Amino acid sequence: MKIERFSNNPFITPSDIKPLHQGFEVVGTFNAGVAVYKEEILLLLRVAERPISEEDNVIKIPVYDSLKKSVNIYSFDRQNHLYDFEDPRMIRKKDKLDSFVYLTSLSYIRIARSKDGHQFTIDDKAFLYPFNDYQTYGIEDARCTKIGDDYYINFSSVSPVGVCDSLVRTKDFNAYEDLGNIFAPENKDVLIFPEKINGKYYALHRPSLKSIGNYDIWIASSPDLQNWGNHEHLLSVREDSWESGRIGGGLVPIKTDKGWLVIYHGATPEHRYCMGAALLDLDDPTIVLKRSKKPIMEPDASYEKNGFFGDVVFGCGGIVEGDQLTMYYGVADTSMAGCTLSIQAVLRQLDED
């Protein structure tokens, strides 16, 4: 499949953004939800910051205090044998019976703006910053769905009690209304469909099971976007494939004459992230019509292979103009990139697979 990556990729990198917190550094600017508002393309950019450590053997951990509305910093010695420092994104206890975990950075959402979709300027202040106990480890990976005149932004709220999905509503990307947590832990990668289907709202979600089961995509429905039920299993991981480790939602579903096109991410157990596609029935999105057997996009460019967490392409928003889909995607858990591809080409690959 022909994919045209932007010539200026990656077009937003950590070095482009000044940190909000004194004594911190920006280590990630990625996984942005996408909206079109007043002839501007907006990226709801996940910005990850961490405290700068003056000692190589010391990692400093930021944790938001919702009562004091400030950030506490804790220090860990890399030589401490009780902890696992292998994953640069987190610190875990080596005792597998202990669920202790800290994230090495604090994320929040900042808006990047563009007239042409290629050159972006980034707001100096945060749009969504941690504001309750469910977000003490940060706010991650926003998705944005426009329904009528309202923009619904859902995102991962992260804290010691787990990862839940939260929802806010805005009309102007200035003020917003908090609609609470819509999916309980452990859940991520929620995508809300852009219109009602037979009188109901639908959303894809990805429970992260800790006992039995895999990291699969489920679907749920709601009368009001806040109360979700009728959960059904939709797509499974597939053994010995590019998506054998986990799958999860990517772009807000795209309505086509053949069905709802879902562009999702899949990863191996070794954490190599690619993008795939599935087609759902227009009138009943719980019915899977087709699904790609091979990726529609793989990490290929150097900026996709190398970074904070390499070998990752992570689509999280798109703009449709006729047959052209402009997809914005995170690369290597570090930066933002963009590409264009043909919707019909994706549908043809589904036919071939």
FIKE-177279 format. One record per residue: residue number from 1; x, y, z of N, C-alpha, C in turn. Coordinates in pm, whole numbers, always signed. Example, Ala and Ser with C-alpha at 12.3 -4.5 7.8 and 13.67 -1.06 7.14 Angstrom:
% residues 2
n nxx nyy nzz caxx cayy cazz cxx cyy czz
1 +1319 -569 +780 +1230 -450 +780 +1320 -330 +780
2 +1285 -225 +708 +1367 -106 +714 +1290 +3 +787
***
This chain:
% residues 353
n nxx nyy nzz caxx cayy cazz cxx cyy czz
1 +84 -120 +0 +0 +0 +0 +87 +125 +0
2 +48 +223 -80 +124 +346 -90 +90 +439 +27
3 +191 +474 +101 +176 +569 +212 +276 +682 +191
4 +225 +803 +191 +310 +921 +174 +336 +984 +310
5 +454 +961 +364 +489 +1023 +491 +522 +1171 +467
6 +488 +1257 +564 +520 +1399 +551 +671 +1416 +536
7 +710 +1510 +451 +852 +1534 +429 +919 +1595 +552
8 +840 +1658 +639 +899 +1722 +759 +882 +1636 +884
9 +854 +1507 +866 +845 +1417 +981 +981 +1402 +1050
10 +983 +1387 +1181 +872 +1414 +1273 +856 +1565 +1291
11 +733 +1614 +1281 +713 +1758 +1277 +694 +1822 +1415
12 +674 +1740 +1518 +679 +1789 +1657 +765 +1692 +1736
13 +869 +1744 +1800 +958 +1662 +1880 +971 +1723 +2020
14 +1022 +1648 +2116 +1038 +1704 +2251 +1118 +1834 +2255
15 +1214 +1849 +2166 +1297 +1970 +2168 +1220 +2095 +2123
16 +1101 +2075 +2066 +1021 +2188 +2020 +938 +2251 +2131
17 +934 +2189 +2248 +842 +2232 +2352 +915 +2264 +2482
18 +883 +2378 +2537 +937 +2416 +2667 +854 +2350 +2776
19 +916 +2286 +2873 +839 +2218 +2979 +758 +2316 +3063
20 +645 +2266 +3114 +563 +2348 +3205 +628 +2361 +3342
21 +700 +2256 +3383 +752 +2249 +3519 +900 +2288 +3523
22 +934 +2370 +3617 +1074 +2409 +3634 +1155 +2289 +3680
23 +1274 +2271 +3620 +1359 +2159 +3656 +1321 +2029 +3587
24 +1229 +2035 +3490 +1186 +1917 +3415 +1238 +1925 +3271
25 +1232 +1813 +3202 +1260 +1807 +3059 +1146 +1735 +2989
26 +1118 +1774 +2866 +1016 +1707 +2786 +1080 +1589 +2716
27 +1023 +1469 +2737 +1078 +1347 +2677 +984 +1286 +2573
28 +861 +1337 +2566 +769 +1284 +2467 +664 +1385 +2425
29 +639 +1390 +2294 +533 +1475 +2239 +465 +1390 +2131
30 +361 +1316 +2168 +316 +1209 +2080 +168 +1175 +2104
31 +117 +1079 +2024 -16 +1019 +2039 -127 +1123 +2055
32 -134 +1215 +1959 -228 +1327 +1968 -361 +1295 +1901
33 -470 +1324 +1971 -601 +1324 +1908 -610 +1441 +1811
34 -706 +1433 +1718 -713 +1530 +1608 -852 +1591 +1601
35 -856 +1723 +1576 -983 +1792 +1554 -963 +1902 +1451
36 -1071 +1936 +1382 -1073 +2052 +1293 -1167 +2154 +1356
37 -1115 +2274 +1384 -1193 +2377 +1453 -1158 +2513 +1395
38 -1258 +2584 +1344 -1240 +2718 +1287 -1124 +2722 +1187
39 -1128 +2631 +1092 -1031 +2625 +982 -889 +2597 +1030
40 -875 +2547 +1151 -745 +2505 +1200 -749 +2355 +1229
41 -636 +2291 +1208 -619 +2154 +1252 -554 +2156 +1389
42 -620 +2093 +1485 -571 +2089 +1622 -523 +1949 +1656
43 -407 +1941 +1715 -357 +1816 +1770 -362 +1825 +1922
44 -433 +1731 +1983 -440 +1724 +2130 -321 +1639 +2174
45 -211 +1707 +2189 -79 +1646 +2200 -52 +1595 +2342
46 -13 +1471 +2350 +34 +1420 +2479 +178 +1466 +2500
47 +199 +1540 +2605 +334 +1587 +2641 +376 +1516 +2769
48 +489 +1448 +2764 +542 +1377 +2881 +667 +1450 +2930
49 +665 +1485 +3059 +779 +1553 +3120 +832 +1473 +3239
50 +960 +1485 +3263 +1017 +1418 +3380 +1118 +1510 +3448
51 +1138 +1495 +3578 +1239 +1577 +3648 +1379 +1543 +3599
52 +1461 +1644 +3586 +1601 +1622 +3547 +1679 +1572 +3669
53 +1751 +1463 +3650 +1833 +1408 +3757 +1978 +1446 +3735
54 +2041 +1495 +3840 +2182 +1536 +3832 +2276 +1417 +3846
55 +2222 +1302 +3886 +2303 +1182 +3908 +2257 +1072 +3813
56 +2352 +1008 +3745 +2319 +904 +3648 +2248 +785 +3711
57 +2279 +755 +3835 +2221 +637 +3900 +2088 +665 +3970
58 +2041 +788 +3960 +1917 +824 +4029 +1809 +860 +3927
59 +1693 +800 +3943 +1576 +834 +3861 +1478 +909 +3950
60 +1432 +1023 +3902 +1332 +1101 +3975 +1194 +1079 +3915
61 +1098 +1059 +4001 +962 +1024 +3960 +865 +1136 +3998
62 +786 +1188 +3902 +688 +1292 +3934 +549 +1233 +3961
63 +486 +1280 +4065 +349 +1235 +4099 +266 +1358 +4134
64 +152 +1371 +4068 +65 +1487 +4093 -12 +1466 +4223
65 -14 +1569 +4306 -89 +1570 +4432 -216 +1649 +4409
66 -331 +1580 +4402 -457 +1646 +4368 -507 +1738 +4479
67 -464 +1715 +4603 -507 +1802 +4713 -428 +1933 +4713
68 -297 +1921 +4699 -212 +2040 +4699 -203 +2105 +4562
69 -250 +2032 +4459 -243 +2080 +4319 -99 +2116 +4281
70 -11 +2023 +4315 +131 +2039 +4284 +190 +1902 +4256
71 +316 +1900 +4215 +382 +1774 +4179 +487 +1739 +4284
72 +477 +1619 +4339 +579 +1566 +4429 +682 +1488 +4349
73 +806 +1488 +4394 +914 +1418 +4324 +977 +1317 +4419
74 +989 +1192 +4371 +1049 +1084 +4448 +1172 +1033 +4373
75 +1274 +990 +4448 +1399 +945 +4387 +1419 +796 +4409
76 +1474 +728 +4304 +1505 +585 +4312 +1645 +562 +4261
77 +1720 +479 +4334 +1855 +443 +4296 +1850 +323 +4200
78 +1912 +337 +4084 +1911 +229 +3985 +1976 +101 +4037
79 +2060 +114 +4138 +2129 -3 +4193 +2043 -81 +4293
80 +1927 -28 +4325 +1840 -95 +4422 +1784 -222 +4358
81 +1822 -338 +4413 +1786 -467 +4354 +1639 -501 +4368
82 +1564 -424 +4446 +1422 -453 +4465 +1337 -409 +4346
83 +1394 -322 +4262 +1313 -262 +4155 +1365 -300 +4016
84 +1272 -302 +3922 +1303 -331 +3782 +1300 -200 +3704
85 +1413 -163 +3645 +1425 -38 +3571 +1438 -62 +3419
86 +1410 -183 +3374 +1433 -219 +3233 +1346 -136 +3138
87 +1219 -117 +3172 +1129 -39 +3087 +1148 +109 +3121
88 +1192 +191 +3024 +1218 +333 +3056 +1093 +411 +3093
89 +976 +352 +3069 +851 +422 +3097 +804 +407 +3241
90 +860 +309 +3314 +807 +282 +3448 +909 +213 +3537
91 +880 +214 +3666 +957 +140 +3765 +862 +42 +3834
92 +903 -85 +3839 +821 -187 +3902 +899 -257 +4013
93 +829 -313 +4108 +890 -402 +4205 +921 -534 +4135
94 +1036 -593 +4164 +1071 -722 +4104 +984 -835 +4157
95 +933 -819 +4278 +842 -917 +4335 +711 -912 +4256
96 +684 -1016 +4178 +567 -1015 +4090 +435 -1012 +4166
97 +440 -1043 +4296 +318 -1038 +4376 +286 -897 +4421
98 +380 -807 +4404 +362 -668 +4444 +323 -585 +4321
99 +210 -517 +4328 +161 -442 +4213 +217 -300 +4205
100 +313 -269 +4289 +376 -137 +4292 +426 -98 +4153
101 +395 +24 +4111 +449 +77 +3986 +447 +229 +3992
102 +551 +291 +3938 +557 +435 +3918 +589 +461 +3771
103 +534 +567 +3716 +574 +610 +3582 +690 +708 +3593
104 +777 +705 +3495 +896 +790 +3501 +872 +931 +3448
105 +751 +955 +3397 +718 +1090 +3350 +572 +1120 +3383
106 +538 +1246 +3377 +401 +1291 +3398 +350 +1348 +3265
107 +235 +1297 +3218 +180 +1341 +3090 +57 +1429 +3110
108 +37 +1516 +3015 -82 +1601 +3010 -107 +1635 +2863
109 -215 +1709 +2835 -252 +1737 +2696 -233 +1886 +2665
110 -161 +1911 +2557 -134 +2046 +2510 -181 +2055 +2363
111 -228 +2169 +2321 -282 +2182 +2185 -176 +2237 +2090
112 -161 +2169 +1976 -79 +2218 +1865 -173 +2260 +1753
113 -145 +2373 +1688 -237 +2433 +1590 -168 +2452 +1456
114 -248 +2432 +1348 -192 +2446 +1214 -298 +2488 +1115
115 -259 +2569 +1018 -348 +2605 +907 -337 +2507 +792
116 -216 +2450 +774 -194 +2364 +658 -181 +2216 +693
117 -182 +2183 +823 -171 +2045 +865 -30 +1990 +870
118 +70 +2074 +840 +209 +2031 +840 +297 +2111 +937
119 +274 +2241 +941 +352 +2328 +1029 +265 +2366 +1149
120 +309 +2329 +1269 +229 +2348 +1389 +297 +2442 +1488
121 +217 +2518 +1557 +262 +2593 +1673 +195 +2534 +1797
122 +266 +2532 +1907 +216 +2464 +2027 +181 +2567 +2133
123 +63 +2554 +2192 +22 +2644 +2299 +121 +2637 +2415
124 +138 +2750 +2482 +231 +2755 +2595 +175 +2685 +2720
125 +43 +2682 +2731 -18 +2623 +2850 -84 +2490 +2817
126 -114 +2413 +2921 -182 +2285 +2904 -330 +2308 +2880
127 -389 +2224 +2796 -534 +2223 +2780 -599 +2130 +2882
128 -546 +2009 +2896 -592 +1915 +2998 -474 +1878 +3086
129 -482 +1918 +3212 -377 +1887 +3309 -443 +1808 +3422
130 -372 +1715 +3487 -433 +1637 +3594 -515 +1722 +3691
131 -639 +1675 +3720 -726 +1754 +3806 -802 +1670 +3909
132 -772 +1540 +3918 -836 +1461 +4024 -747 +1341 +4060
133 -795 +1261 +4156 -715 +1151 +4209 -690 +1041 +4108
134 -768 +1035 +4001 -750 +931 +3900 -641 +966 +3801
135 -580 +1083 +3817 -482 +1133 +3720 -348 +1169 +3783
136 -318 +1111 +3899 -196 +1148 +3970 -70 +1107 +3894
137 -82 +1008 +3805 +31 +970 +3719 +20 +1034 +3580
138 -88 +1107 +3556 -96 +1181 +3431 -219 +1153 +3347
139 -229 +1228 +3238 -335 +1218 +3138 -269 +1182 +3006
140 -318 +1075 +2941 -249 +1023 +2823 -344 +1001 +2705
141 -288 +1011 +2585 -346 +957 +2461 -491 +998 +2439
142 -514 +1127 +2421 -649 +1177 +2396 -698 +1137 +2257
143 -827 +1108 +2246 -895 +1093 +2117 -1008 +1195 +2115
144 -1044 +1242 +1997 -1145 +1347 +1986 -1249 +1309 +1881
145 -1376 +1312 +1922 -1487 +1282 +1832 -1581 +1401 +1829
146 -1610 +1452 +1710 -1705 +1562 +1695 -1844 +1505 +1669
147 -1938 +1545 +1752 -2078 +1505 +1736 -2162 +1632 +1745
148 -2225 +1670 +1635 -2296 +1797 +1632 -2199 +1912 +1645
149 -2228 +2003 +1737 -2139 +2117 +1762 -2042 +2092 +1876
150 -2046 +1974 +1932 -1962 +1943 +2048 -1846 +1852 +2010
151 -1735 +1873 +2079 -1618 +1786 +2064 -1604 +1707 +2194
152 -1606 +1575 +2182 -1590 +1487 +2297 -1448 +1433 +2297
153 -1376 +1461 +2405 -1236 +1421 +2416 -1225 +1317 +2528
154 -1188 +1197 +2490 -1165 +1094 +2592 -1016 +1066 +2599
155 -972 +1022 +2715 -829 +1006 +2740 -808 +908 +2854
156 -685 +857 +2864 -649 +768 +2974 -612 +850 +3096
157 -679 +821 +3207 -643 +878 +3337 -565 +772 +3413
158 -444 +808 +3459 -354 +708 +3515 -323 +743 +3660
159 -333 +642 +3746 -305 +661 +3889 -270 +526 +3950
160 -235 +521 +4077 -204 +391 +4139 -322 +293 +4138
161 -444 +341 +4120 -558 +248 +4118 -583 +194 +3978
162 -502 +236 +3879 -516 +179 +3746 -534 +284 +3639
163 -563 +236 +3518 -584 +322 +3402 -732 +314 +3363
164 -802 +427 +3374 -941 +432 +3332 -953 +532 +3217
165 -1069 +532 +3152 -1090 +625 +3042 -1189 +732 +3087
166 -1150 +857 +3067 -1229 +971 +3112 -1275 +1053 +2992
167 -1377 +1138 +3014 -1438 +1212 +2904 -1465 +1356 +2944
168 -1432 +1447 +2853 -1470 +1587 +2868 -1537 +1632 +2738
169 -1613 +1740 +2749 -1681 +1797 +2633 -1644 +1943 +2620
170 -1617 +1986 +2497 -1585 +2127 +2474 -1648 +2173 +2344
171 -1668 +2303 +2334 -1715 +2363 +2209 -1608 +2450 +2145
172 -1509 +2493 +2226 -1414 +2592 +2178 -1267 +2560 +2208
173 -1237 +2447 +2269 -1101 +2408 +2305 -1035 +2511 +2397
174 -1120 +2576 +2473 -1073 +2668 +2575 -1122 +2619 +2711
175 -1253 +2621 +2730 -1315 +2564 +2849 -1369 +2425 +2815
176 -1385 +2341 +2918 -1442 +2209 +2895 -1525 +2167 +3016
177 -1615 +2073 +2993 -1700 +2016 +3097 -1653 +1874 +3125
178 -1626 +1845 +3251 -1583 +1711 +3291 -1704 +1619 +3298
179 -1702 +1511 +3221 -1812 +1414 +3220 -1776 +1286 +3296
180 -1662 +1286 +3363 -1627 +1175 +3451 -1558 +1060 +3381
181 -1545 +950 +3454 -1482 +829 +3402 -1587 +743 +3333
182 -1561 +706 +3208 -1662 +630 +3133 -1629 +481 +3123
183 -1502 +444 +3143 -1464 +303 +3147 -1369 +284 +3264
184 -1399 +185 +3349 -1320 +162 +3471 -1191 +89 +3438
185 -1094 +94 +3531 -969 +21 +3509 -996 -130 +3493
186 -918 -197 +3418 -803 -146 +3345 -846 -134 +3199
187 -854 -14 +3145 -910 +3 +3011 -841 +120 +2939
188 -816 +99 +2810 -748 +202 +2730 -803 +200 +2587
189 -751 +291 +2506 -775 +292 +2361 -924 +300 +2326
190 -995 +388 +2394 -1139 +405 +2368 -1159 +497 +2248
191 -1246 +454 +2157 -1282 +533 +2038 -1433 +546 +2031
192 -1482 +669 +2030 -1626 +693 +2022 -1665 +718 +1877
193 -1766 +647 +1829 -1813 +666 +1692 -1871 +806 +1674
194 -1860 +866 +1555 -1897 +1007 +1536 -2046 +1034 +1517
195 -2130 +933 +1529 -2275 +955 +1518 -2348 +840 +1584
196 -2475 +863 +1615 -2557 +754 +1667 -2585 +652 +1557
197 -2597 +527 +1598 -2632 +420 +1506 -2757 +351 +1560
198 -2866 +364 +1486 -2995 +311 +1532 -3027 +355 +1675
199 -3005 +485 +1700 -3046 +543 +1827 -2948 +526 +1941
200 -2832 +465 +1916 -2736 +441 +2023 -2597 +492 +1984
201 -2524 +540 +2084 -2383 +570 +2065 -2303 +440 +2082
202 -2191 +432 +2010 -2104 +316 +2022 -1960 +360 +2049
203 -1886 +273 +2115 -1743 +298 +2140 -1667 +167 +2138
204 -1547 +171 +2087 -1453 +60 +2100 -1371 +83 +2226
205 -1334 -26 +2291 -1246 -13 +2408 -1161 -138 +2421
206 -1055 -130 +2502 -961 -240 +2514 -931 -268 +2662
207 -1006 -362 +2720 -972 -402 +2857 -833 -464 +2861
208 -759 -435 +2967 -626 -493 +2986 -635 -594 +3099
209 -660 -718 +3061 -692 -821 +3159 -568 -870 +3232
210 -583 -895 +3360 -470 -940 +3441 -482 -1086 +3481
211 -591 -1152 +3444 -609 -1292 +3481 -621 -1377 +3357
212 -744 -1395 +3307 -769 -1476 +3188 -803 -1384 +3072
213 -756 -1419 +2952 -791 -1340 +2835 -673 -1264 +2778
214 -696 -1200 +2663 -592 -1128 +2592 -624 -979 +2583
215 -531 -903 +2527 -551 -760 +2505 -627 -741 +2374
216 -760 -760 +2381 -847 -758 +2264 -933 -633 +2261
217 -994 -607 +2145 -1085 -493 +2129 -1229 -537 +2154
218 -1299 -461 +2237 -1440 -483 +2266 -1520 -365 +2213
219 -1653 -380 +2209 -1742 -272 +2168 -1854 -259 +2270
220 -1897 -136 +2295 -2004 -109 +2391 -2097 -3 +2332
221 -2217 +8 +2390 -2312 +110 +2344 -2361 +191 +2463
222 -2419 +308 +2432 -2462 +401 +2536 -2578 +485 +2487
223 -2669 +523 +2577 -2776 +615 +2537 -2734 +762 +2544
224 -2621 +792 +2617 -2589 +931 +2649 -2440 +964 +2651
225 -2357 +872 +2608 -2211 +888 +2604 -2142 +877 +2741
226 -2219 +865 +2846 -2161 +855 +2980 -2182 +719 +3044
227 -2293 +656 +3014 -2326 +525 +3072 -2316 +418 +2963
228 -2215 +331 +2977 -2184 +235 +2872 -2215 +93 +2917
229 -2274 +17 +2827 -2309 -122 +2856 -2315 -205 +2729
230 -2380 -320 +2737 -2391 -413 +2624 -2254 -442 +2563
231 -2159 -473 +2650 -2022 -498 +2605 -2013 -630 +2530
232 -1949 -624 +2414 -1929 -744 +2333 -1786 -750 +2284
233 -1732 -872 +2283 -1598 -893 +2229 -1603 -876 +2078
234 -1504 -803 +2022 -1509 -769 +1879 -1392 -827 +1800
235 -1269 -797 +1840 -1150 -841 +1766 -1048 -899 +1863
236 -987 -1010 +1822 -887 -1078 +1905 -747 -1056 +1852
237 -649 -1070 +1941 -511 -1081 +1894 -500 -1210 +1813
238 -399 -1217 +1726 -381 -1337 +1644 -241 -1392 +1664
239 -234 -1519 +1696 -106 -1582 +1729 -11 -1578 +1610
240 +118 -1571 +1642 +224 -1578 +1541 +205 -1475 +1430
241 +169 -1354 +1470 +146 -1249 +1372 +201 -1117 +1424
242 +186 -1013 +1344 +229 -878 +1382 +144 -822 +1496
243 +32 -886 +1528 -59 -839 +1633 -86 -950 +1735
244 +18 -1023 +1770 +3 -1135 +1861 +10 -1096 +2008
245 +60 -975 +2035 +74 -932 +2174 -46 -855 +2227
246 -91 -757 +2147 -204 -675 +2189 -258 -599 +2069
247 -385 -561 +2076 -444 -472 +1978 -524 -366 +2053
248 -550 -255 +1984 -626 -147 +2048 -664 -41 +1945
249 -760 +40 +1982 -812 +141 +1891 -707 +242 +1849
250 -722 +293 +1727 -633 +395 +1674 -709 +522 +1642
251 -764 +529 +1521 -838 +647 +1475 -987 +632 +1505
252 -1055 +745 +1524 -1201 +744 +1535 -1256 +675 +1410
253 -1351 +581 +1424 -1402 +507 +1307 -1449 +600 +1195
254 -1419 +558 +1072 -1450 +636 +952 -1567 +572 +878
255 -1670 +651 +850 -1787 +598 +780 -1761 +593 +630
256 -1776 +476 +570 -1765 +460 +425 -1892 +393 +374
257 -1907 +387 +243 -2027 +323 +188 -2025 +172 +207
258 -1908 +117 +244 -1898 -28 +264 -1907 -68 +411
259 -1895 +30 +500 -1900 +0 +642 -1815 +98 +721
260 -1808 +76 +852 -1724 +159 +939 -1580 +108 +931
261 -1491 +193 +882 -1351 +156 +871 -1282 +188 +1003
262 -1225 +86 +1063 -1154 +100 +1190 -1006 +77 +1166
263 -925 +179 +1189 -780 +166 +1178 -725 +158 +1319
264 -665 +43 +1351 -626 +14 +1489 -478 -22 +1494
265 -424 -29 +1616 -284 -69 +1630 -276 -214 +1680
266 -169 -278 +1641 -139 -412 +1690 +8 -419 +1725
267 +42 -502 +1822 +181 -512 +1865 +217 -657 +1893
268 +344 -687 +1880 +397 -817 +1916 +429 -819 +2066
269 +456 -935 +2124 +498 -938 +2264 +626 -859 +2289
270 +703 -837 +2180 +827 -759 +2191 +803 -609 +2173
271 +675 -570 +2163 +634 -429 +2158 +669 -360 +2027
272 +658 -429 +1916 +668 -366 +1785 +527 -331 +1740
273 +499 -202 +1725 +363 -155 +1698 +345 -121 +1549
274 +239 -179 +1490 +200 -151 +1352 +53 -108 +1351
275 +5 -69 +1233 -134 -32 +1216 -205 -131 +1124
276 -326 -171 +1162 -409 -259 +1082 -545 -198 +1059
277 -635 -273 +994 -767 -220 +961 -873 -329 +972
278 -993 -287 +1004 -1110 -376 +1005 -1230 -298 +954
279 -1330 -370 +905 -1451 -308 +853 -1570 -364 +930
280 -1650 -272 +987 -1767 -310 +1066 -1895 -273 +991
281 -2001 -346 +1021 -2129 -321 +955 -2181 -181 +989
282 -2235 -112 +889 -2284 +25 +909 -2397 +32 +1009
283 -2488 -63 +1004 -2607 -58 +1089 -2590 -132 +1220
284 -2491 -221 +1226 -2464 -295 +1348 -2313 -314 +1361
285 -2244 -220 +1424 -2097 -225 +1429 -2043 -337 +1517
286 -2129 -417 +1578 -2080 -535 +1648 -2046 -648 +1551
287 -2081 -629 +1423 -2054 -730 +1320 -1926 -691 +1245
288 -1826 -780 +1247 -1701 -757 +1175 -1716 -817 +1035
289 -1704 -732 +934 -1717 -777 +796 -1584 -827 +740
290 -1477 -752 +767 -1346 -786 +714 -1239 -738 +811
291 -1121 -796 +796 -1007 -756 +880 -877 -786 +807
292 -784 -694 +814 -657 -712 +744 -573 -821 +811
293 -510 -902 +728 -420 -1005 +780 -278 -952 +795
294 -245 -850 +716 -113 -791 +726 -127 -644 +761
295 -26 -581 +815 -37 -439 +853 -59 -350 +732
296 -128 -239 +754 -135 -137 +651 -21 -38 +666
297 +44 -39 +783 +160 +48 +805 +249 -14 +912
298 +380 -12 +888 +477 -65 +982 +584 +39 +1013
299 +650 +30 +1129 +761 +122 +1157 +875 +96 +1060
300 +905 +195 +978 +1004 +178 +874 +1108 +290 +876
301 +1062 +415 +891 +1153 +529 +893 +1236 +527 +1022
302 +1349 +591 +1019 +1440 +591 +1135 +1374 +651 +1257
303 +1292 +756 +1237 +1226 +820 +1351 +1114 +734 +1409
304 +1070 +632 +1335 +972 +537 +1385 +1039 +421 +1458
305 +1161 +390 +1416 +1234 +279 +1475 +1312 +318 +1600
306 +1353 +445 +1608 +1441 +487 +1716 +1380 +601 +1795
307 +1387 +589 +1928 +1333 +693 +2015 +1323 +642 +2157
308 +1237 +707 +2235 +1222 +671 +2376 +1180 +525 +2390
309 +1091 +478 +2299 +1045 +339 +2298 +1026 +302 +2151
310 +1130 +245 +2090 +1138 +233 +1945 +1047 +130 +1882
311 +1047 +131 +1747 +967 +39 +1666 +818 +58 +1689
312 +774 +184 +1687 +633 +214 +1714 +578 +313 +1612
313 +468 +275 +1545 +379 +370 +1479 +244 +353 +1546
314 +186 +465 +1590 +68 +460 +1676 -30 +567 +1628
315 -115 +531 +1531 -214 +624 +1479 -320 +657 +1582
316 -356 +785 +1592 -452 +825 +1695 -548 +933 +1647
317 -542 +970 +1520 -638 +1068 +1469 -618 +1089 +1321
318 -727 +1129 +1254 -716 +1150 +1110 -817 +1249 +1058
319 -792 +1296 +937 -882 +1389 +868 -911 +1329 +731
320 -1041 +1321 +697 -1083 +1263 +570 -1123 +1375 +475
321 -1065 +1374 +356 -1101 +1465 +248 -1117 +1382 +122
322 -1244 +1350 +88 -1268 +1261 -23 -1211 +1124 +5
323 -1125 +1076 -85 -1063 +945 -66 -936 +953 +17
324 -887 +1073 +43 -760 +1086 +114 -778 +1091 +264
325 -704 +1007 +332 -698 +1009 +478 -562 +1064 +519
326 -564 +1173 +594 -441 +1223 +655 -437 +1170 +797
327 -341 +1086 +823 -331 +1023 +955 -215 +1085 +1033
328 -244 +1123 +1155 -142 +1172 +1247 -111 +1060 +1345
329 +17 +1039 +1367 +54 +922 +1448 +178 +951 +1532
330 +182 +884 +1647 +298 +893 +1733 +406 +798 +1686
331 +532 +838 +1702 +644 +754 +1661 +738 +733 +1779
332 +768 +604 +1804 +866 +565 +1905 +839 +627 +2042
333 +711 +648 +2074 +673 +711 +2202 +751 +839 +2227
334 +781 +911 +2118 +867 +1028 +2129 +809 +1151 +2060
335 +769 +1138 +1935 +736 +1254 +1852 +609 +1230 +1772
336 +568 +1334 +1697 +450 +1326 +1611 +492 +1327 +1465
337 +422 +1247 +1386 +445 +1240 +1243 +310 +1234 +1173
338 +313 +1249 +1041 +191 +1246 +963 +214 +1175 +832
339 +105 +1128 +772 +112 +1063 +642 -25 +1073 +575
340 -28 +1047 +445 -154 +1038 +373 -163 +902 +306
341 -284 +852 +295 -309 +726 +229 -451 +726 +173
342 -478 +634 +85 -607 +625 +20 -700 +533 +99
343 -820 +581 +128 -918 +498 +196 -955 +378 +109
344 -974 +402 -21 -1008 +293 -111 -897 +188 -116
345 -773 +232 -103 -662 +137 -102 -667 +49 +22
346 -704 +108 +135 -720 +29 +258 -832 -74 +239
347 -945 -29 +182 -1058 -119 +160 -1019 -231 +62
348 -940 -198 -40 -897 -302 -135 -808 -405 -66
349 -720 -358 +24 -636 -454 +96 -721 -546 +182
350 -828 -492 +242 -918 -577 +318 -981 -683 +228
351 -1017 -644 +107 -1075 -740 +12 -974 -849 -22
352 -848 -808 -42 -743 -905 -79 -709 -998 +35
353 -709 -942 +157 -676 -1027 +273 -790 -1123 +306
***
